[in-house]
């Protein structure tokens, strides 16, 4: 699962609001703003716009957290194929 906690913290620290991003600077749309807050999926164009506006890299605003409830987070990813 992709989470946007880093982005939300940056926005809070800089006092950026929904209005700042969606109306004043037209960085993202209101639907994207809502998806970010609901941990939904946003497209790479939105990530690009946010990174350009904030002058940062994608890793500065989002993070991948394995979702163990879907079974994918528990797979063994070791190169030798042995379980840990």
PyMOL commands that set and color helices and strands:
alter all, ss='L'
color gray80, all
select helices_A, chain A and resi 5-13+18-24+30-37+44-54+58-61+68-70+72-74
alter helices_A, ss='H'
color red, helices_A
select strands_A, chain A and resi 2-3+63-64
alter strands_A, ss='S'
color yellow, strands_A
deselect
rebuild
show_as cartoon
